[in-house]
């Protein structure tokens, strides 16, 4: 992979796909954590952070965006360190303060996130100190309208969230809500190219340094989605289904069908992908596609994660 070495006071906890990666900064005067994983992994997140901190407290908590796999551990960390200052991107602070699980996407996706508080905002165009270095805050809409990325220009280190992975980027959720957001993804990829990071810490997967290759892969995928939005909607349906299998590990087909039919995004995706096909038949076909790809396996009357 040949990534440049990280500063000694930056630690990346690479997680499985149910939880986003966590990035811990051990500055001389303050500590900080970027992204906290999914709620079912919160005990593990807390243990990882406590082990790395030793006797030090966690002073700051930041989220690149507020999808459940990036902020699901916030509440547990706030309970462990009540004085931790929590910073989120602008745009959804009112929903956090009122705790509107629908507006925050948790109800529509059929996912969970324990309520947490926010204390301050990560305003694009500003700088903040993490690990004793100045980091730039940049808007990164597309995957999520309010997402940000963090960039440290001296070492050219980028925390990209789900704006760029080594093999693509996250589902473009605003498109599923009827908003035109593929152009926002393209603009965010252009921003990353302009920043020219040497090393990227993605929201999921290992660190990588071949940023031109990653951008080329992402742009090809984006072009395919923009040319055929139904392809993107089908991809999103499989991602949401696989994500829940990661959480459940195994489930009866009856319970899976009940969850999908009660999840608002699946109703929208069914309309976009296969409006003339009965919903139960369509969901069965999605599961079979996951099985063919090796992501799931039929076992008796249900499904298990693979």
C-alpha positions, 0 to 999 in steps of 0.5 A, a space after each residue: 500500500 506504501 502509505 506515508 507514515 502517520 504522525 506518532 500521535 495519530 492512531 487509526 482504528 480500522 473497523 469492519 464495515 458495520 462501523 466507520 474507522 475511528 481516528 484518535 489524536 493524542 495532542 500535547 494538551 488535548 485529545 480528540 476522536 474523529 467518528 465513533 462507529 455503529 452503536 452495537 460496536 460502542 463497547 468495543 469503540 470505548 475499549 479501544 479509545 480507553 486503551 489508547 488514552 490511558 489516564 488521559 480524558 477524551 477532550 474532543 469528539 468530531 463527526 465527518 457526518 451523522 450517518 449511524 455508522 459514524 456517530 453511533 458511539 457518540 452517546 457511549 463516549 459522552 457518557 464515559 467522558 461527560 465533559 467531551 466537546 462534541 463537534 458536528 458538521 453544520 446543517 443538522 444541529 437542530 435535528 440533533 438538539 430535538 433528536 429527530 431520528 427521521 430527519 437524521 436518517 435513522 428511521 428511514 434507513 432502519 438503523 439505530 443511533 442513541 441520542 447524543 448532544 452537539 456542542 459546536 459545529 465544524 464550519 467549512 473554511 475554518 481550521 482546528 487543531 488536532 494532534 497539535 497540527 492545524 487541520 482544514 475543514 472542507 465541505 464534502 457534499 454528495 454522499 451526505 449533504 452536510 458531510 465534511 472532510 479534514 485535511 492537514 496540509 503539512 503532511 497532506 493527510 486527508 480524513 475523507 469519511 465516505 467521500 472517497 474510499 480506495 474503491 469508490 464512495 458511499 451511497 449518494 443518499 440525497 439522490 434517493 430523496 429526489 435531490 440531484 446530488 451526483 454533481 456534488 459528488 463530482 465537485 467533492 472528488 475535484 476538491 480532493 484532487 485539488 488538495 492532493 493528499 499523500 495519504 487518505 484515511 477513509 471512512 471504511 477500509 485501509 489507509 491508501 496513497 494512490 489517490 489518482 487511482 482511487 479518484 479514477 475508480 470513483 469517477 468511473 463509478 459516478 459516471 455509471 450511476 449518473 448515466 443510469 440512476 436505477 443502477 445506483 438505486 439498486 446498489 443502495 438497496 443491496 448496501 442497506 440490506 447487507 448492512 442490516 445483515 452485518 448487524 443481525 448476522 442471521 435472520 429469518 426471511 420472514 423477519 427480514 421481509 418485515 423489516 424491509 417493508 417497514 423501512 421507508 427507504 426500501 419503499 422508495 427504492 422499490 419504486 425506483 428499481 422495480 415498481 411493477 414487481 411485488 415487494 416481497 419478490 423484489 426483496 427475495 431477488 436482492 437476497 439472491 443477488 447478495 448470495 451470488 456475490 458471496 455476501 449472504 447465504 441462505 440457511 433453512 428459512 433465513 439468511 446469514 451474513 457472509 
